[in-house]
Structures are given as C-alpha cells and as structure tokens.
Amino acid sequence: MLKRLFVGEEGQTLIEYGLLVALIAIVCIAILTVLGRKTKDVFITIEQSMVTTV
C-alpha cells in the first residue's frame, strides 16, 4: 500500500497539494504578523494623541 502511494501519481498529487497548503499557511501567518504589528502601532499612536489633547 505504501509502495503504491509513492509510485502512483495520486500520492504525488496529494503531497503537492499538502506542500501548497503549507506554503499558503506560512505566507498568511507572516502577513498577519506584520499587519498585526502595524495595526497595533496605529492604535497606540491614536491613543497617545487622544491622551495629549484631552
């Protein structure tokens, strides 16, 4: 059964799809990490400007 998985093209396709999903997940996590930091900085700036004007 394992031999068929590695020899047959269905197994290769499954592995390729798995690698694509993993790559997409890594890219999404990286983007969310960067955007999360920038969003946090924006909110901190807004908060500080509100405190100084009040």
Jmol script that loads the backbone (N, CA, C; Angstrom):
load data "model"
ATOM      1  N   MET A   1       0.828  -1.191   0.000  1.00  0.00           N
ATOM      2  CA  MET A   1       0.000   0.000   0.000  1.00  0.00           C
ATOM      3  C   MET A   1       0.871   1.253   0.000  1.00  0.00           C
ATOM      4  N   LEU A   2       1.903   1.284   0.844  1.00  0.00           N
ATOM      5  CA  LEU A   2       2.789   2.450   0.852  1.00  0.00           C
ATOM      6  C   LEU A   2       3.554   2.575  -0.453  1.00  0.00           C
ATOM      7  N   LYS A   3       3.935   1.443  -1.021  1.00  0.00           N
ATOM      8  CA  LYS A   3       4.643   1.478  -2.298  1.00  0.00           C
ATOM      9  C   LYS A   3       3.768   2.099  -3.379  1.00  0.00           C
ATOM     10  N   ARG A   4       2.493   1.720  -3.388  1.00  0.00           N
ATOM     11  CA  ARG A   4       1.552   2.286  -4.354  1.00  0.00           C
ATOM     12  C   ARG A   4       1.407   3.798  -4.160  1.00  0.00           C
ATOM     13  N   LEU A   5       1.438   4.243  -2.890  1.00  0.00           N
ATOM     14  CA  LEU A   5       1.292   5.672  -2.592  1.00  0.00           C
ATOM     15  C   LEU A   5       2.439   6.473  -3.184  1.00  0.00           C
ATOM     16  N   PHE A   6       3.651   5.945  -3.087  1.00  0.00           N
ATOM     17  CA  PHE A   6       4.811   6.684  -3.582  1.00  0.00           C
ATOM     18  C   PHE A   6       5.035   6.494  -5.080  1.00  0.00           C
ATOM     19  N   VAL A   7       4.585   5.398  -5.646  1.00  0.00           N
ATOM     20  CA  VAL A   7       4.765   5.136  -7.071  1.00  0.00           C
ATOM     21  C   VAL A   7       3.642   5.775  -7.884  1.00  0.00           C
ATOM     22  N   GLY A   8       2.422   5.696  -7.397  1.00  0.00           N
ATOM     23  CA  GLY A   8       1.283   6.232  -8.130  1.00  0.00           C
ATOM     24  C   GLY A   8       1.288   7.751  -8.155  1.00  0.00           C
ATOM     25  N   GLU A   9       0.701   8.307  -9.172  1.00  0.00           N
ATOM     26  CA  GLU A   9       0.656   9.763  -9.295  1.00  0.00           C
ATOM     27  C   GLU A   9      -0.325  10.389  -8.320  1.00  0.00           C
ATOM     28  N   GLU A  10      -1.315   9.635  -7.860  1.00  0.00           N
ATOM     29  CA  GLU A  10      -2.260  10.191  -6.903  1.00  0.00           C
ATOM     30  C   GLU A  10      -1.545  10.595  -5.615  1.00  0.00           C
ATOM     31  N   GLY A  11      -0.613   9.788  -5.189  1.00  0.00           N
ATOM     32  CA  GLY A  11       0.147  10.101  -3.979  1.00  0.00           C
ATOM     33  C   GLY A  11       0.999  11.339  -4.153  1.00  0.00           C
ATOM     34  N   GLN A  12       1.593  11.479  -5.322  1.00  0.00           N
ATOM     35  CA  GLN A  12       2.406  12.663  -5.593  1.00  0.00           C
ATOM     36  C   GLN A  12       1.537  13.913  -5.618  1.00  0.00           C
ATOM     37  N   THR A  13       0.371  13.809  -6.199  1.00  0.00           N
ATOM     38  CA  THR A  13      -0.539  14.949  -6.248  1.00  0.00           C
ATOM     39  C   THR A  13      -0.960  15.347  -4.839  1.00  0.00           C
ATOM     40  N   LEU A  14      -1.244  14.368  -4.015  1.00  0.00           N
ATOM     41  CA  LEU A  14      -1.632  14.646  -2.640  1.00  0.00           C
ATOM     42  C   LEU A  14      -0.509  15.348  -1.891  1.00  0.00           C
ATOM     43  N   ILE A  15       0.711  14.900  -2.092  1.00  0.00           N
ATOM     44  CA  ILE A  15       1.854  15.534  -1.437  1.00  0.00           C
ATOM     45  C   ILE A  15       2.036  16.958  -1.945  1.00  0.00           C
ATOM     46  N   GLU A  16       1.871  17.175  -3.238  1.00  0.00           N
ATOM     47  CA  GLU A  16       1.994  18.525  -3.793  1.00  0.00           C
ATOM     48  C   GLU A  16       0.937  19.455  -3.209  1.00  0.00           C
ATOM     49  N   TYR A  17      -0.303  18.966  -3.111  1.00  0.00           N
ATOM     50  CA  TYR A  17      -1.357  19.784  -2.512  1.00  0.00           C
ATOM     51  C   TYR A  17      -1.032  20.099  -1.055  1.00  0.00           C
ATOM     52  N   GLY A  18      -0.510  19.142  -0.347  1.00  0.00           N
ATOM     53  CA  GLY A  18      -0.126  19.369   1.045  1.00  0.00           C
ATOM     54  C   GLY A  18       0.953  20.428   1.171  1.00  0.00           C
ATOM     55  N   LEU A  19       1.941  20.375   0.282  1.00  0.00           N
ATOM     56  CA  LEU A  19       3.001  21.386   0.306  1.00  0.00           C
ATOM     57  C   LEU A  19       2.456  22.765  -0.046  1.00  0.00           C
ATOM     58  N   LEU A  20       1.543  22.832  -1.004  1.00  0.00           N
ATOM     59  CA  LEU A  20       0.943  24.125  -1.361  1.00  0.00           C
ATOM     60  C   LEU A  20       0.154  24.705  -0.192  1.00  0.00           C
ATOM     61  N   VAL A  21      -0.611  23.870   0.490  1.00  0.00           N
ATOM     62  CA  VAL A  21      -1.386  24.338   1.637  1.00  0.00           C
ATOM     63  C   VAL A  21      -0.451  24.834   2.737  1.00  0.00           C
ATOM     64  N   ALA A  22       0.632  24.128   2.975  1.00  0.00           N
ATOM     65  CA  ALA A  22       1.595  24.544   3.996  1.00  0.00           C
ATOM     66  C   ALA A  22       2.238  25.880   3.628  1.00  0.00           C
ATOM     67  N   LEU A  23       2.598  26.051   2.370  1.00  0.00           N
ATOM     68  CA  LEU A  23       3.208  27.308   1.924  1.00  0.00           C
ATOM     69  C   LEU A  23       2.226  28.464   2.050  1.00  0.00           C
ATOM     70  N   ILE A  24       0.983  28.245   1.665  1.00  0.00           N
ATOM     71  CA  ILE A  24      -0.022  29.301   1.786  1.00  0.00           C
ATOM     72  C   ILE A  24      -0.239  29.666   3.255  1.00  0.00           C
ATOM     73  N   ALA A  25      -0.253  28.676   4.124  1.00  0.00           N
ATOM     74  CA  ALA A  25      -0.434  28.934   5.555  1.00  0.00           C
ATOM     75  C   ALA A  25       0.725  29.752   6.115  1.00  0.00           C
ATOM     76  N   ILE A  26       1.939  29.438   5.713  1.00  0.00           N
ATOM     77  CA  ILE A  26       3.113  30.186   6.192  1.00  0.00           C
ATOM     78  C   ILE A  26       3.049  31.634   5.728  1.00  0.00           C
ATOM     79  N   VAL A  27       2.678  31.846   4.475  1.00  0.00           N
ATOM     80  CA  VAL A  27       2.572  33.212   3.948  1.00  0.00           C
ATOM     81  C   VAL A  27       1.486  33.989   4.687  1.00  0.00           C
ATOM     82  N   CYS A  28       0.342  33.360   4.931  1.00  0.00           N
ATOM     83  CA  CYS A  28      -0.740  34.030   5.658  1.00  0.00           C
ATOM     84  C   CYS A  28      -0.321  34.409   7.073  1.00  0.00           C
ATOM     85  N   ILE A  29       0.353  33.521   7.751  1.00  0.00           N
ATOM     86  CA  ILE A  29       0.814  33.806   9.113  1.00  0.00           C
ATOM     87  C   ILE A  29       1.800  34.962   9.107  1.00  0.00           C
ATOM     88  N   ALA A  30       2.704  34.982   8.136  1.00  0.00           N
ATOM     89  CA  ALA A  30       3.680  36.074   8.049  1.00  0.00           C
ATOM     90  C   ALA A  30       2.989  37.412   7.792  1.00  0.00           C
ATOM     91  N   ILE A  31       2.030  37.422   6.879  1.00  0.00           N
ATOM     92  CA  ILE A  31       1.315  38.659   6.576  1.00  0.00           C
ATOM     93  C   ILE A  31       0.535  39.152   7.785  1.00  0.00           C
ATOM     94  N   LEU A  32      -0.159  38.243   8.464  1.00  0.00           N
ATOM     95  CA  LEU A  32      -0.928  38.641   9.639  1.00  0.00           C
ATOM     96  C   LEU A  32      -0.029  39.144  10.761  1.00  0.00           C
ATOM     97  N   THR A  33       1.148  38.581  10.890  1.00  0.00           N
ATOM     98  CA  THR A  33       2.084  39.038  11.913  1.00  0.00           C
ATOM     99  C   THR A  33       2.527  40.473  11.638  1.00  0.00           C
ATOM    100  N   VAL A  34       2.881  40.758  10.386  1.00  0.00           N
ATOM    101  CA  VAL A  34       3.329  42.101  10.022  1.00  0.00           C
ATOM    102  C   VAL A  34       2.186  43.103  10.158  1.00  0.00           C
ATOM    103  N   LEU A  35       1.015  42.758   9.639  1.00  0.00           N
ATOM    104  CA  LEU A  35      -0.123  43.666   9.717  1.00  0.00           C
ATOM    105  C   LEU A  35      -0.587  43.866  11.151  1.00  0.00           C
ATOM    106  N   GLY A  36      -0.477  42.840  11.957  1.00  0.00           N
ATOM    107  CA  GLY A  36      -0.866  42.967  13.359  1.00  0.00           C
ATOM    108  C   GLY A  36       0.001  43.971  14.095  1.00  0.00           C
ATOM    109  N   ARG A  37       1.275  43.940  13.848  1.00  0.00           N
ATOM    110  CA  ARG A  37       2.187  44.908  14.484  1.00  0.00           C
ATOM    111  C   ARG A  37       1.897  46.324  14.019  1.00  0.00           C
ATOM    112  N   LYS A  38       1.676  46.487  12.722  1.00  0.00           N
ATOM    113  CA  LYS A  38       1.400  47.825  12.193  1.00  0.00           C
ATOM    114  C   LYS A  38       0.074  48.359  12.722  1.00  0.00           C
ATOM    115  N   THR A  39      -0.929  47.507  12.806  1.00  0.00           N
ATOM    116  CA  THR A  39      -2.226  47.923  13.334  1.00  0.00           C
ATOM    117  C   THR A  39      -2.100  48.316  14.799  1.00  0.00           C
ATOM    118  N   LYS A  40      -1.334  47.568  15.550  1.00  0.00           N
ATOM    119  CA  LYS A  40      -1.108  47.889  16.958  1.00  0.00           C
ATOM    120  C   LYS A  40      -0.435  49.251  17.097  1.00  0.00           C
ATOM    121  N   ASP A  41       0.551  49.508  16.251  1.00  0.00           N
ATOM    122  CA  ASP A  41       1.241  50.801  16.291  1.00  0.00           C
ATOM    123  C   ASP A  41       0.291  51.950  15.970  1.00  0.00           C
ATOM    124  N   VAL A  42      -0.613  51.737  15.015  1.00  0.00           N
ATOM    125  CA  VAL A  42      -1.581  52.783  14.667  1.00  0.00           C
ATOM    126  C   VAL A  42      -2.486  53.077  15.858  1.00  0.00           C
ATOM    127  N   PHE A  43      -2.980  52.049  16.513  1.00  0.00           N
ATOM    128  CA  PHE A  43      -3.855  52.262  17.658  1.00  0.00           C
ATOM    129  C   PHE A  43      -3.111  52.920  18.818  1.00  0.00           C
ATOM    130  N   ILE A  44      -1.863  52.575  19.021  1.00  0.00           N
ATOM    131  CA  ILE A  44      -1.070  53.217  20.079  1.00  0.00           C
ATOM    132  C   ILE A  44      -0.890  54.692  19.768  1.00  0.00           C
ATOM    133  N   THR A  45      -0.609  55.037  18.512  1.00  0.00           N
ATOM    134  CA  THR A  45      -0.448  56.431  18.113  1.00  0.00           C
ATOM    135  C   THR A  45      -1.738  57.210  18.329  1.00  0.00           C
ATOM    136  N   ILE A  46      -2.863  56.619  17.954  1.00  0.00           N
ATOM    137  CA  ILE A  46      -4.157  57.278  18.154  1.00  0.00           C
ATOM    138  C   ILE A  46      -4.428  57.488  19.638  1.00  0.00           C
ATOM    139  N   GLU A  47      -4.145  56.469  20.435  1.00  0.00           N
ATOM    140  CA  GLU A  47      -4.376  56.573  21.868  1.00  0.00           C
ATOM    141  C   GLU A  47      -3.514  57.673  22.484  1.00  0.00           C
ATOM    142  N   GLN A  48      -2.262  57.738  22.088  1.00  0.00           N
ATOM    143  CA  GLN A  48      -1.364  58.752  22.639  1.00  0.00           C
ATOM    144  C   GLN A  48      -1.788  60.153  22.215  1.00  0.00           C
ATOM    145  N   SER A  49      -2.254  60.314  20.998  1.00  0.00           N
ATOM    146  CA  SER A  49      -2.689  61.637  20.573  1.00  0.00           C
ATOM    147  C   SER A  49      -3.979  62.061  21.292  1.00  0.00           C
ATOM    148  N   MET A  50      -4.826  61.105  21.607  1.00  0.00           N
ATOM    149  CA  MET A  50      -6.056  61.427  22.341  1.00  0.00           C
ATOM    150  C   MET A  50      -5.739  61.827  23.781  1.00  0.00           C
ATOM    151  N   VAL A  51      -4.770  61.177  24.374  1.00  0.00           N
ATOM    152  CA  VAL A  51      -4.404  61.466  25.757  1.00  0.00           C
ATOM    153  C   VAL A  51      -3.762  62.846  25.847  1.00  0.00           C
ATOM    154  N   THR A  52      -2.939  63.231  24.885  1.00  0.00           N
ATOM    155  CA  THR A  52      -2.246  64.503  24.939  1.00  0.00           C
ATOM    156  C   THR A  52      -3.190  65.674  24.653  1.00  0.00           C
ATOM    157  N   THR A  53      -4.248  65.456  23.893  1.00  0.00           N
ATOM    158  CA  THR A  53      -5.157  66.562  23.588  1.00  0.00           C
ATOM    159  C   THR A  53      -6.230  66.757  24.653  1.00  0.00           C
ATOM    160  N   VAL A  54      -6.494  65.722  25.453  1.00  0.00           N
ATOM    161  CA  VAL A  54      -7.569  65.831  26.456  1.00  0.00           C
ATOM    162  C   VAL A  54      -7.025  66.378  27.728  1.00  0.00           C
TER     163      VAL A  54
END
end "model"
wireframe off; spacefill off
backbone 0.3
color backbone group
